[in-house]
Amino acid sequence: MDEADRCSRVGLMYQGQMLLQETPKNIRDLVPGDMIEIVPDDRLAAEKVLEDIPGVIEIQNYGERLHVIVDSGNQRIKKIKKSLRKNGLKIQDINITSPKMEEAFIHLIQDKIKGSSSELPGEEDKSGS
């Protein structure tokens, strides 16, 4: 999705409907908190451990990598390292990073699927009221 970052405006479509048209920066800013990228030795086991850590908002899979959206990267990274190690998991790489367009799109679509009551910027009330 590097191409989307180079555009002045980007549209997000889901199930044939335009959900949002915004600048790439504004779309990335819709992702709450920070993102921690983790390369664990066992992705599936790590994901199960991460699901139980307070402050973890969402976990996205990217092959061997996990992109973990958290409320505060600086506060959560130590707890994440400690929890993974406590459960016998090795961390090949871990760092705090900013969400890219791909993570933002996935987050927004997952919110839409979950039925988030908040409207996306630029999203109109389709009920006609």
HELIX and SHEET records of a PDB file:
HELIX    1   1 ASP A    2  ASP A    5  1                                   4    
HELIX    2   2 PRO A   24  ARG A   28  1                                   5    
HELIX    3   3 ARG A   43  GLU A   51  1                                   9    
HELIX    4   4 GLY A   73  LYS A   86  1                                  14    
HELIX    5   5 MET A  101  ILE A  113  1                                  13    
SHEET    1   A 2 VAL A  10  TYR A  14  0                                        
SHEET    2   A 2 GLN A  17  GLU A  22 -1                                        
SHEET    1   B 4 VAL A  56  TYR A  62  0                                        
SHEET    2   B 4 ARG A  65  VAL A  70 -1                                        
SHEET    3   B 4 ASP A  34  PRO A  40 -1                                        
SHEET    4   B 4 ILE A  91  THR A  97 -1                                        
END                                                                             
